[in-house]
Amino acid sequence: MNQKPKSQSHALHSAPAGAQEAVFCKSGAGPALSVRHLSKRFGDRLAFNDVSFEIGYGEVFGFLGPNGAGKTTTVRTLGTLIAPTSGSAAVAGLPLTPENGLEIRRRIAIMPESPGLFLRLSVVENLACFADLYEVPDPDDRIASSLEAVNLADRAQDTCGALSKGLRQRVALARALLSDPEVLFLDEPTSGLDPVAAKEVHELIVGLRKRGVTIFLTTHRLEEAERLCDRVAILNTTLRTIGRPDELRDQLFARTLVIRTCSPLPDPDRVFRGLTGVSGWSMNGQSEYVVTVSDPVVAAPGVTRALVAAGADVLAIGESYHSLEDVYLELVNEDVKADPRSA
């Protein structure tokens, strides 16, 4: 049975029409974000179409997709900066309507990719300026607590223009926290940062999650999303899939064992055929075999015994691992192949 494991991508070609159930909801509070068949057009150009999902309070939700997929436009729409063309949404418990725009903005904060700070002003002067714009109550206390939350209390008097990009991102995050938001939109918060600065931002996000802040995170760093997010959605104008990273891997890819031997097996089909939990196998190089299984824990002992009985010198046997990046690339590549313009 010399077949490659088949992709299970048919299960993910489109997200369910109804919104997904959120996993972290405050008791009786409902979802932090509820989006129903939301679409946005700019003339003849479709930014995103028929998008539905729900996010619970305290959840870190990753929003992934290629450039031009509609991620930032979705953030701007949910943040009341632009109006949707069709569909509906509720943000922080309020319907997304023009009448509710001001109250929604009081309950949320948006940190764009570019911090947009006044570089000639100090950190604390920047925050004071924005606290005044936001009409933040007790501004001195809010500024102090925001600086403490991002570990910048000792840099409060530094001029923003003299700070590194990583520190400026932390100032921008402190600015976003001034209003003590229920929902925080982070649009590419680690874009252009070195690994150390990005790690610091990751730690800040984890700390915010522990405080119960709902975080809507757009990012191109897939390892970042896998590390930080409770669930992720992949958008490519339409919502391709949504779920926990481990769920998406299991839905999209067959589970397999990867086996390496010192020399090729004389008759691998005879070794693997009929074993419990094994549905197929393929070669991946001269002495490496990929065995498709229903459950690696159940199948591995029998596969190992069969290899030993066949006299194989086994170098390694283990479950293959697909990252969130593999899931993302599989779905995005399917979109490219399905688009006649890419031919």
KATADA-V298241 format. One record per residue. N is the residue number from 0. RES is the residue in one letter. PSI is psi in radians with two decimals (* if undefined). OMEGA is omega in whole degrees, -180 to 180 (NA if undefined). D_LAST is the distance of its C-alpha to the last C-alpha in Angstrom with 2 decimals. Layout:
<<N	RES	PSI	OMEGA	D_LAST> <N	RES	PSI	OMEGA	D_LAST>>
//
This chain:
<<0	M	1.34	-172	33.49> <1	N	1.36	-178	30.91> <2	Q	2.52	174	27.93> <3	K	2.55	174	25.80> <4	P	2.32	-179	26.34> <5	K	2.47	176	23.77> <6	S	2.51	177	22.19> <7	Q	0.50	-171	23.86> <8	S	-0.33	-179	21.02> <9	H	-0.42	-179	21.51> <10	A	-0.24	-173	24.63> <11	L	0.24	-175	22.89> <12	H	-0.49	176	20.04> <13	S	2.57	177	22.18> <14	A	2.74	178	25.41> <15	P	2.60	-179	28.56> <16	A	-0.66	178	29.40> <17	G	2.80	180	32.70> <18	A	2.54	177	33.28> <19	Q	2.59	177	33.68> <20	E	2.32	176	37.26> <21	A	2.69	-173	38.22> <22	V	-0.24	-179	40.09> <23	F	1.61	-179	42.60> <24	C	2.40	171	44.52> <25	K	2.45	-177	47.91> <26	S	2.11	177	50.34> <27	G	0.00	-176	50.47> <28	A	-0.28	-176	48.30> <29	G	-3.08	-178	45.02> <30	P	2.69	174	41.64> <31	A	-0.63	176	41.17> <32	L	2.32	176	37.90> <33	S	2.07	-175	36.91> <34	V	2.23	-176	33.72> <35	R	1.91	173	33.12> <36	H	0.75	-177	30.02> <37	L	2.39	178	29.72> <38	S	2.68	176	27.17> <39	K	2.21	176	26.93> <40	R	2.57	169	25.47> <41	F	1.61	-174	25.94> <42	G	-2.12	180	25.92> <43	D	-0.16	-176	22.53> <44	R	2.25	179	20.90> <45	L	2.04	-180	21.05> <46	A	-0.89	172	22.22> <47	F	2.73	-170	22.77> <48	N	2.25	170	23.37> <49	D	0.91	-177	25.97> <50	V	2.27	179	26.92> <51	S	2.31	174	30.01> <52	F	2.91	173	31.95> <53	E	2.58	178	35.45> <54	I	2.31	-180	36.87> <55	G	2.76	175	40.43> <56	Y	2.39	180	43.01> <57	G	0.08	-178	43.10> <58	E	2.52	168	39.53> <59	V	2.00	-172	37.05> <60	F	2.09	-179	33.69> <61	G	2.36	-180	30.50> <62	F	1.87	-170	27.63> <63	L	2.74	176	24.44> <64	G	2.81	-180	20.89> <65	P	2.98	175	18.48> <66	N	2.39	180	19.34> <67	G	0.13	-177	19.06> <68	A	-0.32	-180	19.34> <69	G	0.19	-176	22.70> <70	K	-0.95	-177	25.16> <71	T	-0.63	177	27.46> <72	T	-0.64	176	27.44> <73	T	-0.78	178	28.56> <74	V	-0.80	-179	31.33> <75	R	-0.61	179	32.41> <76	T	-0.85	-180	32.56> <77	L	-0.43	177	34.61> <78	G	0.16	176	36.71> <79	T	0.25	-180	37.72> <80	L	-0.52	174	36.32> <81	I	2.72	-177	34.11> <82	A	2.47	176	34.44> <83	P	2.74	176	31.93> <84	T	-0.66	179	30.67> <85	S	2.95	-178	31.46> <86	G	-3.05	-178	32.64> <87	S	2.87	178	35.47> <88	A	2.77	171	36.43> <89	A	2.31	-177	39.60> <90	V	2.12	-178	40.03> <91	A	0.68	176	43.07> <92	G	-0.01	-177	44.61> <93	L	2.39	175	44.26> <94	P	2.44	-179	42.10> <95	L	1.53	179	39.50> <96	T	2.77	179	41.21> <97	P	-0.61	-178	42.38> <98	E	-0.51	-178	45.95> <99	N	0.02	-174	45.26> <100	G	-0.82	-177	43.28> <101	L	-0.79	-178	46.26> <102	E	-0.61	176	47.37> <103	I	-0.79	-179	43.88> <104	R	-0.43	176	43.64> <105	R	-0.38	-176	47.01> <106	R	-0.14	-177	45.72> <107	I	3.01	171	42.47> <108	A	2.59	180	41.36> <109	I	2.21	174	38.10> <110	M	1.83	-178	37.55> <111	P	2.97	-179	34.67> <112	E	-0.71	177	32.78> <113	S	2.13	-173	35.04> <114	P	-0.62	179	38.69> <115	G	0.76	180	40.02> <116	L	2.79	173	43.53> <117	F	1.84	-169	46.37> <118	L	-0.40	-179	46.59> <119	R	-0.16	178	50.17> <120	L	2.74	177	51.48> <121	S	2.98	178	52.43> <122	V	-0.87	-176	50.70> <123	V	-0.56	178	53.43> <124	E	-0.69	175	53.49> <125	N	-0.83	-178	49.78> <126	L	-0.65	178	50.33> <127	A	-0.69	179	53.44> <128	C	-0.82	-178	51.60> <129	F	-0.56	176	48.88> <130	A	-0.65	178	51.51> <131	D	-0.71	179	53.28> <132	L	-0.69	-179	50.14> <133	Y	-0.10	-176	49.44> <134	E	0.85	-178	53.15> <135	V	2.24	175	53.32> <136	P	2.60	-179	56.70> <137	D	1.01	-172	58.72> <138	P	-0.67	-179	56.41> <139	D	-0.74	179	58.33> <140	D	-0.72	-179	58.05> <141	R	-0.69	178	54.36> <142	I	-0.78	-179	53.65> <143	A	-0.78	-178	55.67> <144	S	-0.59	178	54.01> <145	S	-0.73	177	50.48> <146	L	-0.67	178	51.31> <147	E	-0.69	-178	52.81> <148	A	-0.54	-179	49.72> <149	V	0.23	176	47.50> <150	N	0.80	180	50.25> <151	L	0.25	-177	50.84> <152	A	-0.58	-178	54.44> <153	D	-0.08	179	55.65> <154	R	0.29	-173	53.24> <155	A	-0.58	-176	54.14> <156	Q	-0.02	179	55.84> <157	D	2.50	175	53.20> <158	T	2.33	-176	51.39> <159	C	-0.58	179	47.71> <160	G	-0.35	-180	46.78> <161	A	-0.04	-177	48.41> <162	L	2.68	173	46.43> <163	S	2.91	-180	43.48> <164	K	-0.66	179	40.08> <165	G	-0.72	179	40.68> <166	L	-0.61	177	44.05> <167	R	-0.66	177	42.67> <168	Q	-0.64	178	40.21> <169	R	-0.63	175	43.29> <170	V	-0.75	179	45.09> <171	A	-0.65	178	42.22> <172	L	-0.69	176	42.42> <173	A	-0.72	177	46.19> <174	R	-0.74	-180	45.67> <175	A	-0.45	-178	43.43> <176	L	-0.11	-175	46.22> <177	L	-0.66	-177	48.94> <178	S	0.11	-178	48.74> <179	D	1.06	-170	48.80> <180	P	2.61	171	45.59> <181	E	-0.61	180	44.94> <182	V	2.25	-178	41.17> <183	L	2.09	177	39.65> <184	F	2.11	178	36.09> <185	L	1.96	-177	34.92> <186	D	1.80	-179	31.76> <187	E	1.01	-173	30.66> <188	P	-0.32	-179	34.34> <189	T	0.24	-180	33.82> <190	S	2.19	177	31.20> <191	G	0.05	-179	32.34> <192	L	2.59	175	35.32> <193	D	2.91	-175	36.54> <194	P	-0.64	-179	36.99> <195	V	-0.81	179	40.65> <196	A	-0.68	179	40.14> <197	A	-0.70	179	37.24> <198	K	-0.66	178	39.54> <199	E	-0.73	178	42.23> <200	V	-0.70	177	39.98> <201	H	-0.78	-179	39.06> <202	E	-0.63	178	42.79> <203	L	-0.71	179	43.40> <204	I	-0.74	178	40.81> <205	V	-0.71	179	42.50> <206	G	-0.68	178	45.83> <207	L	-0.70	178	44.70> <208	R	-0.73	180	43.46> <209	K	-0.49	178	46.91> <210	R	-0.04	177	48.47> <211	G	0.16	178	46.54> <212	V	2.29	175	44.12> <213	T	2.26	-174	40.88> <214	I	2.17	176	37.96> <215	F	1.88	-169	34.47> <216	L	2.05	169	32.50> <217	T	2.38	-177	29.08> <218	T	2.66	170	27.95> <219	H	-0.11	-180	25.17> <220	R	1.77	-173	27.62> <221	L	-0.57	176	26.93> <222	E	-0.52	176	30.09> <223	E	-0.81	179	31.97> <224	A	-0.72	-179	30.82> <225	E	-0.61	-178	31.67> <226	R	-0.63	-169	35.08> <227	L	-0.49	-164	36.06> <228	C	2.41	173	34.57> <229	D	-0.76	175	36.13> <230	R	2.81	177	32.92> <231	V	2.67	171	29.40> <232	A	2.48	177	26.74> <233	I	2.06	-177	23.02> <234	L	2.31	170	21.62> <235	N	1.23	-169	18.10> <236	T	-0.89	170	19.30> <237	T	2.79	-180	20.64> <238	L	1.97	-176	22.87> <239	R	-0.71	-179	21.13> <240	T	2.83	179	24.33> <241	I	2.44	179	27.84> <242	G	-3.12	175	30.65> <243	R	2.56	-179	32.52> <244	P	-0.71	-180	30.55> <245	D	-0.61	176	32.34> <246	E	-0.78	-177	31.57> <247	L	-0.67	177	27.83> <248	R	-0.80	-177	27.93> <249	D	-0.59	-180	29.96> <250	Q	-0.63	-171	27.75> <251	L	-0.57	-173	24.45> <252	F	2.48	172	25.70> <253	A	2.60	177	28.23> <254	R	2.34	-173	31.47> <255	T	2.72	168	32.17> <256	L	2.38	177	34.86> <257	V	2.19	-175	34.12> <258	I	2.29	174	36.84> <259	R	2.32	179	37.69> <260	T	2.82	-179	40.44> <261	C	-0.65	-180	42.34> <262	S	2.79	-178	41.36> <263	P	2.55	176	39.10> <264	L	2.36	180	40.53> <265	P	-0.67	-178	41.87> <266	D	1.35	-176	40.78> <267	P	-0.58	-180	38.60> <268	D	-0.66	178	38.03> <269	R	-0.57	-180	41.81> <270	V	-0.79	-171	42.04> <271	F	-0.37	-174	39.50> <272	R	2.31	173	39.83> <273	G	0.05	179	41.86> <274	L	2.56	180	42.31> <275	T	2.21	177	42.81> <276	G	-0.01	-179	39.71> <277	V	2.24	-180	37.39> <278	S	-0.11	179	34.59> <279	G	2.99	178	32.67> <280	W	2.81	175	32.12> <281	S	2.79	177	29.85> <282	M	2.49	177	30.42> <283	N	1.28	-172	28.93> <284	G	-3.13	-172	30.46> <285	Q	-0.65	-175	33.73> <286	S	0.56	177	36.03> <287	E	2.36	-175	33.97> <288	Y	2.42	177	33.40> <289	V	2.01	-174	31.47> <290	V	2.11	180	33.46> <291	T	2.24	-175	32.17> <292	V	2.75	176	35.08> <293	S	-0.62	179	36.09> <294	D	1.99	-178	38.20> <295	P	-0.64	-179	38.49> <296	V	-0.68	180	42.11> <297	V	-0.72	-172	43.14> <298	A	-0.55	-172	41.32> <299	A	-0.78	180	41.98> <300	P	-0.75	180	45.73> <301	G	-0.69	178	45.28> <302	V	-0.73	180	42.48> <303	T	-0.78	179	44.71> <304	R	-0.69	-180	47.69> <305	A	-0.67	178	45.75> <306	L	-0.75	179	44.59> <307	V	-0.75	180	48.18> <308	A	-0.51	179	49.56> <309	A	-0.01	179	47.23> <310	G	0.34	-179	48.62> <311	A	2.45	172	45.44> <312	D	1.77	-173	45.88> <313	V	2.15	177	43.69> <314	L	-0.65	-178	42.55> <315	A	2.57	172	40.70> <316	I	2.28	-178	39.62> <317	G	2.85	180	38.05> <318	E	2.37	175	35.61> <319	S	2.71	-177	32.06> <320	Y	2.24	175	31.05> <321	H	2.26	-179	27.77> <322	S	2.99	174	27.76> <323	L	-0.53	177	26.48> <324	E	-0.69	177	23.85> <325	D	-0.75	178	22.60> <326	V	-0.84	-179	22.53> <327	Y	-0.88	-176	20.70> <328	L	-0.66	179	17.96> <329	E	-0.80	-178	17.55> <330	L	-0.76	-179	17.16> <331	V	-0.67	178	14.96> <332	N	-0.61	176	12.52> <333	E	-0.69	179	12.62> <334	D	-0.70	180	11.78> <335	V	-0.77	-180	8.64> <336	K	-0.58	-178	7.60> <337	A	-0.24	-178	9.06> <338	D	1.99	-179	7.48> <339	P	-0.38	179	5.49> <340	R	-0.32	-179	5.52> <341	S	-0.13	-178	3.81> <342	A	*	NA	0.00>>
//
